Amino acid sequence: MTDNASISNATLGTPSLPDISLFEFATEGAALSLLCVIGILGNIVSLAILSRPEMRSPVNCGLQGLAFFDTVVLISSVTMLGLHKLGYKLDILRSYTFDAFPFVVLVAYPVGLIAQTGSVWMTVGVTVERYVAVCHPLRARFLCTHRRARLCTVAVAVLAIAYNAPRFLEIQLVRVAPGQYVAKPSQFRMNRLYYKVYYIWLYLFVMYFIPFLTLAVLNCCIWRAVRNASANRQHLTQRQQKELGLATMLICVVVVFFVCNALALLVNVMELFDMYQPALVRVSNLLVTLNSSVNFLVYCIFGQKFRRMFLEMFLKCTRRSRAPRSIRSYYSSSVRTETLRSVVASSPSCHKTRTSNGNCAQLSSL
């Protein structure tokens, strides 16, 4: 979503301003909205693929949680920034900007920060899983399980909600005319102690300092293990090669995370010294949005199994859309019959391992 500086300076501005700069319209309006739409579609496809039975594993449980949080971040961004800025120059959205936005931001602001916190710490959680699986494979069998992966995802969600609960009290509606309201920082948000301790320092530690340090240390260890193993790739089993491939993919996810959030860290540090650069805030918001939109491409590039299943899904949808209606009906009937026969013919002793995508060495590689 966005960082603290952008919320207080960009999101909560009064809608009485007649216009915004072309740069602000292009970055936080047009470009950000386009990224959000593309990112939401990509995350939905990622969720559809990662939730399939063939992809169920502890590590994929973590990736599902990450895709979910990123989707909420993008929805909050487009409603709180994208559509809001577009409405200053597009008549079709003017009513949203000047009438609906003050009410939307009451929910979009805290929910977006909850999702952003969840996204950051799900990235940390998946990295911890990879560290255990690659650097301590014997312990991974017991530490990285499907149950632990689900508990980790739930814990991140609960803690993100608890940490961001005060955000619901930071905005208030102010009536400026009959039937016209604006969203402004509340007295609670303007409290000097709250601003310094929670709004600035705690945000920096929870969202940047601790996650950045953890990710940097663990990914250095993972990269060293991957490099050493790659030198002896001919002696690795197929399973070990898949583990290393998945570790490499998640390293790329973390690298994108660092690149897209580095400017946001700088903006928040500058705010600590009462420095505010609007242009940096606009670009920072765009980069944070990009971070929540791009993981689908990373999975397609580095995840062989993910890419194969995406192509199968895409080709299947294309064929069905081109087939005549009678053929589609016959095909659907045949698929249902075959599925029923498969179930009836299954041996009672056969079972399907139901693993989610999260922390584990026993995983179905992307």
PyMOL commands that set and color helices and strands:
alter all, ss='L'
color gray80, all
select helices_A, chain A and resi 4-11+22-50+53-55+58-86+91-135+137-143+146-169+187-190+192-231+233-235+238-272+278-293+295-302+304-322+325-345
alter helices_A, ss='H'
color red, helices_A
select strands_A, chain A and resi 171-177+180-185
alter strands_A, ss='S'
color yellow, strands_A
deselect
rebuild
show_as cartoon
